[in-house]
Amino acid sequence: MPDTDRLYALSSTYNHPWLSDVDGPGLLIHDAIVAMRWYLTHEREENLAVTAQVSDDGGATWQALTPGALYAEAEHALIQRAQGPDQDGQRAAVLLREALAAEAADWLDHRIRYVQPDDPVQHRPPTPALASWRRGGQIWALALDTVPDEQVLTHLAGLYADPQPEGPERLRTGALDTLDALALADDPADAEITELLGALRHLNRLTFGFEIGQLKARAEQAQDKLLDQLVTRHPETAAVARAHPDPHHPAQRAARAYLNRLSLLGPDAEQGLLADAARDFTEALEAAETAQQPQTPTPEAAVPEAAVPDPGSAEPAQAAIPGYPRQLEGDLQAAAQWRVISPAARRAADRAMAHVVDAATALTKARAAADLERPAGVEESRAMRAHTDRHRELEELTAEHALLMHAHVMADAEAAAVAARHDAIVAAAQASEQMPAPRTSAEILAGHEAFMARVNAAEDRIAHTLGAQRQITRDAMHRLFPQHTGHSGVHHLRTQLIDRAGLGFAAYNAAWNAIGDTARTLESLQAAYRSNTVEFGRPPVTAQQVEQARTAAEDARPYFDDLKRSRSLTLRALKALDGAAGLEPSSSDSIAQRAARITRQSLKRAQQPEAAARGIPSADRHPQAHSPQTPPTPGLRLP
């Protein structure tokens, strides 16, 4: 059983900023194998860019997780499952590994036989060129920090019409070259300048072409690390780096462009090409120095005038409501945070995630037993429907929990606004007390008006902050449940959030009655077991029945307490949601805003956290096998 405190949040973004909707599906799951399979079936070069995050505390805090670290965790989970005492689990691990290898091969094939989305032909050749194998190995290593194993290569070769014995070896070579370049970028201090230039050349060539997709950001970060080292050590650029340590200085940019050019020319370049590069570098330095000539400041500019606060100003230094408006990191993270504070939501999520894992395993078994030459049989079709249904149920539950967390933040903002209003009145009163004592009725009236001006200004700022927080909540509602519009739609959503969470009056009363019912059942079974009394037509009471009844009686009270806490939190969030439901959703982002957001997410995906994978031995950090995944299903949409 996976550790439910270890959560994986995978969100996706469509890579084209001109699309009407940039947010793709997402998955919040506690199983690394399912998470990795979801990544392989959704991440594509110019379609969906997938971002992964991991939490070790049930969703309270998050850190970035690279695909390579997620792949290592999935491999580690497969190893643990294969070494377990359960024989059925061991057999399932073998099937999962084989299916993951097939899905990884399909993911890699999209890079090897890459076709641009705007290509009018959209034809993938039946057999790739040998150079494409090497390119595929480079992209594999860039994404997953390892070399493809034999299972992946076997499935990959089976996708092509003609056998290519040299292809797998070229793929391994490309992967190893990329791993060496990335390792050199992470630890460049002891490397020779020629080695650094060679690694930079490899990464420069790797970033050419569209098939690298969103993985380009990681290669560019490695290039920056190499350039940071080269620009200070290369004899032709070291003086520039000492004179201008800022990497954004025009002279430093010219030096880095020169080093990039040297790396692409290679060690055996013609002297004429090297001379041209040196001349262009010199001219760029001269232009940078000319543009950065220091200007003598005027006396007025040399001593800037200090800002003098207006004692009569009604603007306080602090925020209207400290900490608000608050924008949550994402809908998946919001759902996980709701489960941290709502025990009933946590229980429902654990159950739904376990159902998804079981459905994925059952579908893998059904496909392994099916005949590939025939249409899907009854068992496989049933497993496919169950898998799709379980994923949809988890996605709907995650969306509901995310919306409740957004509304919970809104409720917290409204509660904080009460304290903010009180503080504003106290601050206004203290400001009035510091003024000279009024002597005339006009001064008394002026003091009262100044006091009210401060209070009213603070009230306006508080109202503006609350309005911004309500708009954030309304946008989350529109994003997660766009079908619920108007008064009737909001009422239906409100009822759905209560009933689907098991917090209706019927469930609440049933949980209360279960406390007495389970206690009476336990007492009856204990009495019958001690007296060895056997009722006519019924078997004797066993010790196992008594233990089950005792467990049910012990769980009844905590379950009711959890339900009581979750119900109060849910009703408080729904009350806050009612205040935001009447607003209009915010307008869509512009193309420039979407492009900037995609760029930020691409850079975030390229981050390499040191401790992303937990408790995995170093030998398993670069695994050699893969596991399966199920067909892609619609997911939660993220901001």
C-alpha positions, 0 to 999 in steps of 0.5 A: 500500500503506498504511503499516503503522506507522500503525494505527487501532484502532476499538472500540465500546460498546453505549450501554445500561448495562442490556445484559448485554454492553456491549462491541461489535465492534472493528477494528485496521487499517492502512488509513484508508479501511477504518477510516472505512467501518467507523465509518460502518457501526457507529456509530449514535445509540443502538446503538454508540458508536465510539472511535477511536485512532491509532498512528504507531509500529506500536502502541507508543503511542496517541492519540485520533482523532476521527471528523472526523480519521479522515474527513480521513485517509480522504479524503487516502488516496483522493486519493493513490490517485486520483493514483497511476500505477496505472490500476486503483488510480485506478478503484478510488479512484473506486468507493471514493469513491462507495461511501463517500458512499453509506455516509455518506448511510446513516449520516446518514439514521439521524439525519435519520429518527431513531426511538427504540429503545423506540418500539413502532412503529419506523417511519421516514417515507418522507420526512423533515421539512425541519427534520430536514434542518437537524438532520442537517447539525448532527449531521454537522458535530458528528461529522465537522467538515465539510459534506457534499459533493454525492455524499453529498447525492445518495445521501441524496436518493435514499433518500427517496420524494419529492424535497425541493429545499430539504432539501440547502440546509438541511442545509448551513446547519445544518452551517455554523452548527455549524462556526461555533459549534465554531470560536467555542468553540475560539477565543472570546477575540476574540468579542463577548458576543452572539456567544458567547451565540448560539453557546451557544444553538446548542449548547444546542439541538443537545444536545436530542433523542436522535438526537445519541447519543454525539456529545453529549459533544463539544457539551457540551465546546464549551459548557463552553469558551464558558461559561468565557469568558462567565462571566468577561466577562459584566457580571452574572457577572464578579464571581462568577467573580473571587470564586469561580474554581473552576468547581465552586463553587455560585456559579459553577454558578449563574452558568453556569446563568444564562448558559445560560438567557440564551442560550436566551431569546435577544437579543429575549426579553421583559423579564419573562423576563429579570427572572425569570432575574435574580431566580432567579440572585440567589436562587441566589447567596444560597443558595450564599453561605449554604451556603459560610459558613466555619466557625471551626476548633477547635484540634484541627482546626486542627492535624492530628496528624501520622501517625507511622509504626510502626517495627515495621510489616511494611508497606513503603512501596513496592508489592509488585511495582512496576508491577503489577497492570497493566491494558492499555488495550484488547484492540486496543492489546494486540494491536498491542503484541504485534506490536511484540515478536513479528516473526512476529505482525507479519508475519501481521497485515500479511498479514491486514490487506492481505487485508481491504483487498483484499477490501473493494476487490474487493467494492466493484468487484463491487457497482459492476458488479452490476445493482441490479434483480437478485439478487446474481450469482456474482461479487458473492456470491463477493466478499461471502463473501471479504470476510466471511472475511477480516474474520473471520480478521483478528478471530480473529488480533487476538484471539489476539495480544491474549490473548498480550499479556495473558499476556506481561504476566502472565509479566513480572509473575511475573518481577518477583515474583522480584526483588520477593521478593529485595528484600523479604528484603533490606529485612527484613534491613536493618530487623533490622540497625537494631535493637539487638543482641540480648543474650538468646535471647528477643531473638534469637528475637523478632528472627527472628520480626520478620524472618520477619513482614516477609518473610511479609507481603511474600510475601502482598502479592506473592501478592495482586498476582500473583493480581490480575494472573492474574485480569486475564489470565483475564478477558481469556481469557474475554472474547476466547475465551468458548467455550474453557472447562475443561481441554480447551478451554484445551488446544485454545486453547493448540494453536491459538495455537501453530499459527495463529501458524506456530510449530509444530515443523513450521514451525520445522523448515521455516524452518531447512531453508529456510536451506540449501535456498534457499542451494543453489538460489541456487548452482545457478541462478547456476552454470547462468546463468553457464555458459548450460547448458540442461537438457533439457526446461527453459527457460534460467535467467533473471536474474530467477530468479537475483534471486528466488532470491537474495532468498529466500536472503537472507530465509531467515535473518532469517525463522528468527531472527524465528520463533525469537524469536517462538516463545520469547515465545509459549511463555513467554506460554502458560506464564503463561496456564496459571497463570491458566486455572483461575480463574473469570472476574470477575463482570459490572459492575453497571448503575451501573458500566457507566453510569459507564464509558459516560460516561467513554468518551463524554468520551474520544470528545469529545476533540479531539487537535491532531495526530491526523491526520498529514501532511494539508494544511489544504485536505484537513482538511475534505473534501467526498467519501466512500468505501465500506465493506463490510457490517458483520461481527462484530468483536473485543470490547473492555473 
